[in-house]
Amino acid sequence: MRFLTAFVLLAPLLAAAAQTPAPASPASSAPASTSLTAYRNDTLRLSYSYPGDFVDATEMVGPAFEASLGQDPNAAMAAKCITLPFSRMQSGTGRIGLIVLVRADAGCLKKKFNAKSVAELAQGEAGGLAASGAKTSFGKPVSFEVANRPAALLQGSFTLPTGQTMQAMVTCVLDQPDVACWQFLSNTAAGLSALGAYPVTFDGSPATPLVPASVLAKP
């Protein structure tokens, strides 16, 4: 999976959509004050809550994903086995925010994913971004658990040719037999932290922040 490559294509489009001046009050990293909307995915057996003012980003994310696959020698397999069932973006607020859920279909890919695979998938995202020519600053994946499921977090930033710096995060969770990865993009560190903190519920488990506060890098 090398979907972060598409972020290089998405960032200028998102910036254009966020030209409305930002509100006077600063963005908070605490999501509790935001009205949330629930998204349900029966295939992955999960529900995810996100800001209610985020709008559907399918028409923007889909073409960017397809364009990024053009740089991948395994593009045909990726297009068939890696899907983007959910994408939302913050629009017209003077801020940039993007949430994308990616499913890696284990059966289609003919793979048996495990905890090590989750970290490798997250690490592959940074490699794809660097290969696109962007100036990147990412650490190594941080392993943790979400609802007793192995997970990995990759967090960092990249600079566009225009000089604009974007904050990016990938969180991959082993949801046997598949892997679910959330891709987050923001123009502020605080905004990125807020996106990572919204709750997810896997069937049979209570709602929990996708990325615990103890795992998130502080803005």
C-alpha positions, 0 to 999 in steps of 0.5 A: 500500500502506497496511498500516501503518494496521493496526498501530494496530489490532494494537498493543493486541491484541499488548500484551494477548497479551504480558502475561506478565512478560519474562525477566530478561535484556534482549532482544539486537539480535543474532539469531544466538543465537535458534533460527530457523525457515525460511519458504518462498514459491515465488511470490516465490522466497524463503526467510526465517528468523525466530525459532522461538518466534514463532507464527502471527498470521494470525487477528489480522493478516487482520481488521486488514488488512481493517479498514484497507482500509476507509479506502482508496478503492482498497480493492477493488483492494488486497484483490485484488492485495495479499496477506499470505502470512506473519505471525508474532508474539511472544506471552506473553513480556512483549515485543511483536514482529510480522512480516508479509510483504506481496506487491504483485502487479505483474500484478494491479495492472497496474504495472511496479515499479522502484527508485523504486517501492520507495521510494514504496511504503515512504513510502506506509506512513507516510502511511497511518499518519499518516492513521489519527490516530496520532502518528508520527515517521518519516524518509524511506525509505533506499535500499539493496540486498538480494542485488543487488535494489533495496530501501528501508527506512522506520523510525520510531515511532508513539504510540497514543491510550493513550500507548503508543509502538510501533516500526515498520519497513517494508522493501520489496524489488523481486523482479521483477516484484513487490515484497515488503515486510516489516512489523515492529512491536515495543515496543522499538527493540532488538527492532525492530533484531533483527527487521530483521536476520534472513536472507532468501534469494532464489533464486540468491543466498546468505542475507543479512540482510534489512536490513544493520547499516549501514542499520539505525538504532541503538537 
